[in-house]
Amino acid sequence: MPEPGKPVVSALVVSRNAKDELLRCLKTFFASADVPVEAVVVDNDSSDGSPAAVADEFPQATVLVQSKNLGYGRAANIGLERCRGRFVLLLSPDVTVDPQCVGRLADLLLTRPDAGAVGPRLLMPDGSLDPDARRAFPVPSTLFYQTVGLSRLFPRSTRFGRHNMGHVPEDDVHEMDAGTAACLMLRHSALDRVGFFDPRYFMFGEDLDLCYRLKLGGWKIFYLPSATATRNAKPVSAERARQVSYERHRAMWTYHFKHHSEDVSAFSNGLVWAQIWGRYAVGRVRDAFRRGRRQVS
């Protein structure tokens, strides 16, 4: 039984200039919760009035305002220090949870003491499954399959579609290597054992790294399709898209170097580095070509 006045679930939201999405996210969280909850919002130096809006509409929420953009990992670690719940639900501001989502995720952790984390069926606005909702840990072979397009051609292949687990029916409850910090419930005691987020990741990769350490610590991670949420991603500017692409590829290299570089030769590490940054360069060229064609037309 939870201690009187202590939440079972703490929602942790790291946000920057996403006021409208953040308010919708918190509204659905509080509305769907059928257990005692709290919300901790870490604001990464927003200029759109997000902290004041949250304080006005959700006075029960804790808002931690940062004087600069710390990135996701550092900001989330500040929030984790303030989370009092037995479980912590990581939420992106652009995610809205469906009724019973929070309770169902918590129920799985309550009934599976060996589970360190559980993620829901996270849907895109068109109803398709967010590919990051269930993942295998990235290794050089899966990166190669993604780079050459085999993962897109054969998404249900055990070999080529392994990273996003397309070979496992999305209606089945199953173990996975990692979910996504956009919507993932963690056992607080497991975090206390393996540590919080690695601050070397600025954006992307922190969730994979944390799940990797949870698995090394003996914890299981589950995908629970009966708990559902929706990710309402909005279009971003070209400059923002470039930053996102850079940080995503930097996170790939950080993850590989930290967890796998000692297992392979220096030559193999060089190939992985070239593959990651070659993929980034190709993406930049492709995007510039598309922008040029739009301007001409």
Buried (B, 14 or more C-beta within 10 A) or exposed (E): EEEEEEBBBBBBBBBBBBBEBBBBBBEBBBEBBEBBBBBBBBBBEBEBEBBBBBBEEBEEBBBBBBEEBBBBBBBBBBBBEEBBBBBBBBBBBBBBBBEBBBBBBBBBBBEEEEBBBBBBBBBBEEEEBBBBBBBBBBBBEBBBBBBEEBBEEBBEBEEBBBBBBBBBEBEEEEEBBBBBBBBBBBBBEBBEEBEBBBBBBBBBBBBBBBBBBBBEEEBBBBBBBBBBBBBBBEEEEEEEEBBEBBBBBBBBBBBBBBBBBEEBEEEEBEBBBEBBBEBBEEBEEEBEEEEEEEEEE
